[in-house]
Amino acid sequence: MPNVNELFSLKGRTAIVTGGGQGLGKSMAIGLAQAGADIVIAARRIETALATQKEIEALGVKCTVIKGDMRVEEDVIRMVNQVVEEYGKIDILFNNAGTWRGDDAEKVTTEDWKEVIDVNLTGPFIVSREVGKVMLKQGKGSIINVASMSGMIVNTPQNQCAYNASKGGLIMLTKSMAAEWADRGVRVNALCPGYMRTEMSEERYQRKDPAIERWFSMTPMGRSGVPDELMGIAVYLASDASSFVTGSTYLVDGGYTAW
Ligand SMILES: NC(=O)c1ccc[n+]([C@@H]2O[C@H](COP(=O)([O-])OP(=O)(O)OC[C@H]3O[C@@H](n4cnc5c(N)ncnc54)[C@H](O)[C@@H]3O)[C@@H](O)[C@H]2O)c1
């Protein structure tokens, strides 16, 4: 019989977390490192990632920071080659890098639409495709796409059609890749947070945006989540504890979608 602590252990595994220098990605990277994984942070902004690298190394695992824009094919291929050269394998990928822009649908510029779709959907596709090639050769790997409850419901009061469409697309990309790769050992799942307080939303909290009260009133738990509340599920989805799980979407939303 397997031992549950061994099932959750990530000792000796190599995990890439895109945009892992701050916010949700940082908490998930630290959770993976606490479970024993070596971490690669792929980041556009190197300074924040270098500070996170120090915190992760203090946990006794290796941590590498690679600068790159995850929408840019050449950056992604260079990043994947560097990880394979340095670590010999890639066991886990978190497509966490993301962006948010909102406006009423009739006012959204084509430029803003493309920016959101590029970062939130095309980027994760390119990274998954390139990392997927390595994992398929290995015959094993776990990819976790950080989507959002916005891929399932329409948020209110703020309008954000591009963001919602990007995350809905990411959930469908998750299922598509999961179905294609399931019999070759590569699992693909989506993690869908609800409202979490991070740098992405901090400006709204600072100016006491009335939208926040509305969000809380629509959330059974009556509050936003904090990034560390994703550590447990990140380790679960990355590890052998979830060995029969693929093509699934996991909500962590304080009950928002229950109402
Ligand atoms: N904060 C929330 O309430 C919330 C809710 C649901 C889903 N999410 C999703 O979780 C993920 C992380 O969000 P967060 O709140 O921590 O955001 P954040 O803005 O704090 O962090 C995102 C990170 O991604 C990086 N990044 C953005 N574009 C990149 C690119 N092209 N290449 C490389 N790195 C890039 C940023 O530099 C940043 O470090 C996002 O995908 C977001 O859509 C967030």
The ligand as an SDF file (V2000), in Angstrom:
LIG
                    3D

 44 48  0  0  0  0  0  0  0  0999 V2000
   -5.2900   37.3620   -8.0000 N   0  0  0  0  0  0  0  0  0  0  0  0
   -6.4620   36.8250   -8.2820 C   0  0  0  0  0  0  0  0  0  0  0  0
   -7.5030   37.1830   -7.6940 O   0  0  0  0  0  0  0  0  0  0  0  0
   -6.5560   35.7310   -9.3130 C   0  0  0  0  0  0  0  0  0  0  0  0
   -7.7580   35.0180   -9.4060 C   0  0  0  0  0  0  0  0  0  0  0  0
   -7.8820   34.0080  -10.3400 C   0  0  0  0  0  0  0  0  0  0  0  0
   -6.8130   33.7090  -11.1650 C   0  0  0  0  0  0  0  0  0  0  0  0
   -5.6480   34.4060  -11.0650 N   0  0  0  0  0  0  0  0  0  0  0  0
   -4.5660   34.0440  -11.9840 C   0  0  0  0  0  0  0  0  0  0  0  0
   -3.4430   33.6150  -11.2310 O   0  0  0  0  0  0  0  0  0  0  0  0
   -2.2290   33.9120  -11.9200 C   0  0  0  0  0  0  0  0  0  0  0  0
   -1.3060   34.7100  -11.0250 C   0  0  0  0  0  0  0  0  0  0  0  0
   -1.9800   35.9010  -10.6450 O   0  0  0  0  0  0  0  0  0  0  0  0
   -1.4510   36.8960   -9.5290 P   0  0  0  0  0  0  0  0  0  0  0  0
   -2.6420   37.4790   -8.8820 O   0  0  0  0  0  0  0  0  0  0  0  0
   -0.4050   36.2650   -8.7010 O   0  0  0  0  0  0  0  0  0  0  0  0
   -0.8340   38.0230  -10.4890 O   0  0  0  0  0  0  0  0  0  0  0  0
    0.4750   38.9190  -10.3890 P   0  0  0  0  0  0  0  0  0  0  0  0
    0.2750   40.0250  -11.3550 O   0  0  0  0  0  0  0  0  0  0  0  0
    0.7770   39.2510   -8.9700 O   0  0  0  0  0  0  0  0  0  0  0  0
    1.6110   37.9250  -10.9220 O   0  0  0  0  0  0  0  0  0  0  0  0
    1.6700   37.5290  -12.2670 C   0  0  0  0  0  0  0  0  0  0  0  0
    3.1220   37.2780  -12.6070 C   0  0  0  0  0  0  0  0  0  0  0  0
    3.1980   36.8740  -13.9830 O   0  0  0  0  0  0  0  0  0  0  0  0
    4.2550   37.5850  -14.5970 C   0  0  0  0  0  0  0  0  0  0  0  0
    4.0010   37.6560  -16.0450 N   0  0  0  0  0  0  0  0  0  0  0  0
    2.9600   38.2780  -16.6670 C   0  0  0  0  0  0  0  0  0  0  0  0
    3.0730   38.1260  -17.9830 N   0  0  0  0  0  0  0  0  0  0  0  0
    4.1850   37.3810  -18.2150 C   0  0  0  0  0  0  0  0  0  0  0  0
    4.8040   36.8820  -19.3650 C   0  0  0  0  0  0  0  0  0  0  0  0
    4.3170   37.1290  -20.5870 N   0  0  0  0  0  0  0  0  0  0  0  0
    5.9340   36.1500  -19.2400 N   0  0  0  0  0  0  0  0  0  0  0  0
    6.4590   35.9020  -18.0230 C   0  0  0  0  0  0  0  0  0  0  0  0
    5.9030   36.3360  -16.8750 N   0  0  0  0  0  0  0  0  0  0  0  0
    4.7830   37.0780  -16.9810 C   0  0  0  0  0  0  0  0  0  0  0  0
    4.2400   38.9500  -13.9320 C   0  0  0  0  0  0  0  0  0  0  0  0
    5.4590   39.6420  -14.1250 O   0  0  0  0  0  0  0  0  0  0  0  0
    3.9970   38.5360  -12.4820 C   0  0  0  0  0  0  0  0  0  0  0  0
    5.2080   38.1670  -11.8690 O   0  0  0  0  0  0  0  0  0  0  0  0
   -2.6680   34.6590  -13.1890 C   0  0  0  0  0  0  0  0  0  0  0  0
   -2.7200   33.7540  -14.2740 O   0  0  0  0  0  0  0  0  0  0  0  0
   -4.0410   35.1700  -12.8320 C   0  0  0  0  0  0  0  0  0  0  0  0
   -4.8440   35.3980  -13.9720 O   0  0  0  0  0  0  0  0  0  0  0  0
   -5.5000   35.4130  -10.1560 C   0  0  0  0  0  0  0  0  0  0  0  0
  1  2  1  0
  2  3  2  0
  2  4  1  0
  4  5  1  0
  4 44  2  0
  5  6  2  0
  6  7  1  0
  7  8  2  0
  8  9  1  0
  8 44  1  0
  9 10  1  0
  9 42  1  0
 10 11  1  0
 11 12  1  0
 11 40  1  0
 12 13  1  0
 13 14  1  0
 14 15  2  0
 14 16  1  0
 14 17  1  0
 17 18  1  0
 18 19  2  0
 18 20  1  0
 18 21  1  0
 21 22  1  0
 22 23  1  0
 23 24  1  0
 23 38  1  0
 24 25  1  0
 25 26  1  0
 25 36  1  0
 26 27  1  0
 26 35  1  0
 27 28  2  0
 28 29  1  0
 29 30  1  0
 29 35  2  0
 30 31  1  0
 30 32  2  0
 32 33  1  0
 33 34  2  0
 34 35  1  0
 36 37  1  0
 36 38  1  0
 38 39  1  0
 40 41  1  0
 40 42  1  0
 42 43  1  0
M  CHG  2   8   1  16  -1
M  END
$$$$
